[in-house]
Amino acid sequence: MIDYINSLNNTEIFFLIIGFTGQLLFASRFIFQWIYSEKIGKSSIPIIFWYLSIFGGLGLLIYAIFRKDPVIITGQVFGIFIYLRNLVLIYRNKK
C-alpha cells in the first residue's frame, strides 16, 4: 500500500483523499442510523442519513469521474438522485 501511494502524483493523491472521504461519509450513515434506531427503540432513518448519503456519494462520484469508471459513475449518479428525492419528500411532508 505504501509503495502504491508513493507512486502517485499530487493530483492522484488529492482525488484518492476525496474518494476515501466520500467512502467514510457514505459508510458512516449506517452507524448514525444504528445509533438513532437504538436511541428511539425502533428501526428508523434519521435525516442525517440522507445528507451523509449525498455527500458521500458526491465524493465517490468525483473520485469515479477522475478514475473514469463508468460503473461507479452510473451508480452514484442514480443514488444521489434518489437521496435528494428522499429529502424533497421529507421536507414536503413537514410543511
C-alpha positions in Angstrom: 0.0 0.0 0.0 2.8 2.4 0.9 4.5 1.7 -2.4 1.3 2.4 -4.2 0.8 5.7 -2.5 4.4 6.7 -3.1 3.9 6.1 -6.8 1.1 8.6 -7.1 1.4 12.3 -8.1 -0.2 15.1 -6.1 -3.3 15.2 -8.2 -3.9 11.4 -7.8 -3.3 11.7 -4.0 -5.8 14.6 -3.9 -8.5 12.5 -5.6 -7.6 9.4 -3.5 -8.3 11.5 -0.4 -11.6 12.7 -1.9 -12.6 9.1 -2.6 -11.7 7.8 0.8 -13.5 10.8 2.5 -16.6 10.0 0.4 -16.4 6.4 1.3 -16.0 7.3 5.0 -19.1 9.6 4.9 -21.1 7.1 2.9 -20.3 4.2 5.3 -20.8 6.4 8.4 -24.5 6.8 7.5 -25.2 3.3 8.7 -23.5 4.0 12.1 -25.8 7.1 12.6 -28.8 5.1 11.5 -28.0 2.3 14.0 -27.4 4.7 16.9 -30.6 6.7 16.1 -32.6 3.5 15.9 -31.2 2.2 19.2 -32.0 5.6 20.8 -35.7 5.6 19.8 -36.1 1.8 20.2 -37.2 1.0 16.7 -35.7 0.9 13.2 -35.8 4.4 11.7 -33.8 6.5 9.3 -32.7 9.9 10.6 -32.4 12.9 8.2 -28.6 12.9 8.6 -28.6 9.5 6.8 -29.7 11.2 3.6 -27.2 14.1 3.9 -24.3 11.6 4.5 -25.6 9.6 1.5 -25.5 12.7 -0.7 -22.1 14.0 0.4 -20.5 10.5 0.5 -22.0 9.8 -2.9 -20.6 13.1 -4.3 -17.2 12.3 -3.0 -17.3 8.9 -4.6 -18.7 10.4 -7.8 -15.9 12.9 -8.1 -13.3 10.1 -7.5 -15.1 7.9 -10.1 -15.0 10.7 -12.7 -11.3 11.2 -12.1 -10.7 7.5 -12.4 -13.1 7.4 -15.5 -15.0 4.5 -14.0 -18.4 4.3 -15.7 -19.8 1.7 -13.4 -19.3 3.8 -10.2 -20.3 7.0 -12.0 -23.6 5.5 -13.1 -24.3 4.0 -9.7 -23.5 7.2 -7.8 -25.5 9.5 -10.1 -28.6 7.4 -9.7 -28.0 7.1 -5.9 -27.5 10.8 -5.4 -30.8 11.5 -7.3 -32.7 9.1 -5.0 -31.1 10.6 -1.9 -32.1 14.1 -3.0 -35.6 12.9 -3.8 -36.0 11.5 -0.3 -35.0 14.8 1.2 -37.5 16.6 -1.1 -40.3 14.2 0.1 -39.2 14.6 3.8 -39.3 18.4 3.6 -42.5 18.5 1.6 -44.3 16.4 4.2 -43.0 18.6 7.0 -44.9 21.6 5.5 
